[in-house]
């Protein structure tokens, strides 16, 4: 199975964000289903606008870690 298939068929919520500004580049079908918004309406908008983050402090910590370490530990991604 390739990465595109995993993205498309995952039962987890998956969004690809632009690291420079947090805008949505792509979302998987599960994101569309859970958020109840068409994919094309999510694209180009910031994740914060769409309500992806319950805890904005966690969002700030994760973006800071991404900018400094260029990665995020899965233990730290708590929404």
PEVEN-V669981 format. One record per residue. N is the residue number from 1. PHI is phi in degrees with one decimal (999 if undefined). OMEGA is omega in radians with two decimals (999 if undefined). Layout:
# PEVEN-V669981
((N/PHI/OMEGA) (N/PHI/OMEGA))
This chain:
# PEVEN-V669981
((1/999/-3.14) (2/-93.9/-3.08) (3/-60.7/3.13) (4/-62.1/3.11) (5/-67.2/3.11) (6/-60.7/3.12) (7/-58.8/-3.03) (8/-69.9/-3.01) (9/-102.8/3.14) (10/-66.7/3.04) (11/-86.6/3.06) (12/-89.5/3.06) (13/-75.8/-3.12) (14/-132.5/3.05) (15/-130.6/3.04) (16/-104.0/-3.09) (17/-115.5/3.04) (18/-73.5/-3.07) (19/-66.0/-3.10) (20/-77.8/-3.07) (21/-140.4/3.09) (22/76.7/3.12) (23/-76.2/-3.11) (24/-74.0/3.09) (25/-96.2/3.12) (26/-160.6/3.05) (27/-136.9/3.11) (28/-87.2/-3.11) (29/-55.9/3.13) (30/-66.9/3.06) (31/-62.3/3.13) (32/-60.1/-3.12) (33/-63.1/-3.05) (34/-68.4/-3.10) (35/-82.6/3.08) (36/64.0/-3.12) (37/-128.6/3.11) (38/-57.5/-3.13) (39/-51.9/-3.07) (40/-64.4/3.08) (41/-81.6/3.09) (42/-86.5/-3.06) (43/-61.9/3.10) (44/84.4/3.12) (45/-96.3/3.11) (46/-77.9/-3.11) (47/-58.3/-3.14) (48/-66.7/3.09) (49/-62.7/-3.04) (50/-86.7/3.12) (51/78.3/3.11) (52/-66.4/-3.03) (53/-110.5/3.03) (54/-82.0/-3.09) (55/-111.0/-3.09) (56/-69.7/3.08) (57/-66.2/3.09) (58/-62.5/3.10) (59/-57.3/-3.13) (60/-61.9/3.12) (61/-63.7/-3.12) (62/-66.4/3.11) (63/-64.1/3.10) (64/-64.1/3.12) (65/-65.0/3.10) (66/-60.0/-3.11) (67/-68.0/-3.11) (68/-88.9/-3.05) (69/-99.5/-3.08) (70/66.2/3.08) (71/-159.2/3.09) (72/-131.3/3.07) (73/-71.7/-3.13) (74/-60.8/3.11) (75/-67.8/-3.07) (76/-90.9/-3.09) (77/-86.6/3.11) (78/-128.5/-3.07) (79/-102.9/999))
